[in-house]
Amino acid sequence: MQDTSPTPVLRESTLSDIVKLDFFTPDNSDFYLTKNGFPALRADKVFDDGHTEKRYDYGRIFLHRSFPFEDPNVFISVLCDMIKEEDKEKKAKAAESPAPAADGSPEAVKPKDADPPPMEIREIGLIERLSDFPPEQAKILSDELRRKYFAPKVSKIKSVKEKFGFSYWAVDTDAGECKFTLQDTFRSIIRVGEGRIMINDVDGNRYEIADIQALDRRSFKQIEIYL
């Protein structure tokens, strides 16, 4: 499944945003899949004017782990495209008060064709525990997190070559042979536990070495300088 959505623009949360954050639970929300197979959310929403809409449809949502290494299935941040939300509310208001036609009768104004707007991803709430949700909804969330945080496990490092500030890697993983590039190699290799390493490449992909001591001698020599 190919994701053709515009590149998200992450917005830094303000204090007022944090205060407004809600916890999504089975009592106030339902997670489902869109027709294109992306995770989406219907949840009770309190608007700025104080009124509440039951199971408001946020549409597609994005997930982010607060503790991706220590406790990956608790305190999951739920985010959505706020530009899309604001556009949805504007359209709803326009439908309630359509612009008049030339003869004075109400007539809905058709939007002009335009390129899709950029995405502004903002946190709207938290899931305290995935296990709180029914199995079918927990699976939707788990599958999305697994997709987002997919990290092939490196079993062998075949070669590492440095050139013009980049390093070029060829490795064997549990997903097959992989080749990737790192920029600022020392910063791209992160220790996340005793012997455990995460590698972030220039394309945003992650690779994991579960235990550097379990690597064969030649593989360890390839990475030793960066540790």
SVG drawing of the C-alpha trace seen along z (x, -y; Angstrom):
<svg xmlns="http://www.w3.org/2000/svg" viewBox="-34 -39 72 53">
<polyline fill="none" stroke="black" stroke-width="0.4" points="0.0,0.0 1.5,-3.3 1.0,-6.4 0.7,-9.3 -0.3,-11.9 1.6,-15.3 4.6,-15.4 3.4,-16.2 4.7,-19.4 5.0,-18.7 3.8,-21.6 5.3,-22.3 2.7,-22.0 1.9,-25.0 0.9,-24.9 -2.8,-25.5 -2.6,-22.5 -1.2,-20.3 -3.9,-21.3 -6.6,-20.4 -5.2,-16.9 -7.7,-14.1 -7.2,-10.4 -8.8,-8.2 -10.5,-5.2 -13.0,-2.5 -15.7,-4.6 -15.2,-7.7 -13.5,-6.6 -13.4,-4.0 -10.5,-3.3 -11.1,-2.0 -9.5,-1.7 -10.2,-4.0 -11.1,-2.6 -7.4,-2.9 -6.4,-0.9 -5.1,-3.8 -5.9,-4.1 -8.7,-6.6 -10.6,-7.8 -14.1,-8.6 -14.2,-10.2 -16.3,-12.4 -15.1,-16.0 -15.6,-19.2 -15.5,-22.3 -14.3,-25.7 -17.9,-26.9 -18.5,-24.2 -20.8,-21.9 -19.9,-18.2 -20.2,-16.0 -20.4,-12.3 -18.0,-10.1 -16.7,-13.1 -14.9,-11.7 -11.3,-12.9 -10.5,-10.7 -7.0,-9.5 -4.7,-9.7 -1.0,-9.2 0.6,-7.5 3.8,-8.3 5.2,-6.3 6.2,-8.3 8.5,-5.6 9.5,-3.7 12.2,-1.6 11.3,-1.4 7.6,-0.7 6.3,-0.9 2.6,-0.1 1.8,-2.7 1.1,-6.5 0.7,-6.5 0.3,-10.0 -2.6,-10.4 -2.1,-13.1 -4.2,-14.4 -4.0,-16.9 -5.3,-20.1 -5.3,-22.0 -7.7,-19.3 -9.8,-19.7 -10.0,-23.5 -11.0,-23.1 -13.7,-20.6 -15.2,-23.1 -15.1,-25.9 -17.0,-23.8 -19.6,-22.9 -20.2,-26.5 -20.3,-27.4 -23.0,-24.7 -25.1,-26.2 -24.9,-29.7 -24.4,-29.4 -23.4,-32.4 -26.3,-34.1 -26.5,-33.6 -26.8,-36.5 -30.6,-36.4 -30.5,-36.6 -31.3,-32.9 -28.9,-30.8 -26.4,-28.9 -23.5,-26.9 -20.1,-28.1 -18.1,-25.4 -14.4,-25.4 -11.9,-26.1 -9.5,-23.4 -6.2,-23.7 -3.3,-21.7 -3.8,-19.8 -2.7,-21.9 0.3,-20.9 -0.3,-18.8 0.0,-20.3 0.2,-17.3 -0.9,-18.1 -1.3,-16.0 -5.0,-15.6 -4.8,-13.1 -3.2,-10.0 -3.9,-6.3 -2.8,-5.2 -2.6,-1.5 -3.2,0.4 -4.5,3.3 -7.4,1.3 -9.1,1.5 -11.0,4.4 -8.8,6.8 -9.8,5.6 -9.0,2.0 -5.8,2.8 -4.7,4.7 -5.3,1.6 -3.1,-0.4 -0.4,2.3 -0.2,2.8 0.3,-0.9 2.9,-1.2 4.7,1.9 4.7,0.3 6.0,-3.1 8.7,-1.7 9.7,1.2 13.4,1.8 15.2,4.7 17.6,6.5 21.2,6.4 22.9,9.8 26.1,9.0 27.9,5.9 29.5,6.6 31.0,3.2 31.1,-0.4 32.7,-3.0 33.2,-6.7 33.0,-9.4 32.5,-13.2 30.9,-13.0 28.6,-10.1 29.0,-6.4 27.7,-3.7 26.6,-0.5 25.9,3.0 24.4,5.4 22.5,8.6 19.2,8.4 16.2,10.5 14.5,8.8 17.3,9.7 20.4,7.8 20.1,4.0 22.2,1.1 21.8,-2.4 23.6,-5.7 24.3,-7.7 25.0,-11.3 27.0,-12.3 27.5,-8.7 28.4,-9.2 25.0,-10.9 23.1,-8.4 24.1,-5.5 22.2,-5.6 22.7,-3.3 19.3,-2.5 20.4,0.2 23.1,2.5 24.6,3.6 21.6,2.5 22.0,0.1 19.6,-1.8 20.8,-3.2 18.9,-6.0 19.7,-6.4 19.3,-9.5 15.9,-8.4 14.5,-8.1 14.7,-4.2 15.7,-2.5 17.9,0.6 18.6,2.4 21.5,4.3 20.0,6.2 23.4,7.0 26.7,5.7 28.6,8.4 26.7,11.1 28.1,9.8 30.9,11.7 34.4,10.3 34.6,8.7 31.2,7.1 32.1,5.7 35.3,4.2 33.3,2.4 31.2,0.5 33.7,0.3 35.0,-3.1 31.6,-4.7 30.8,-3.3"/>
</svg>
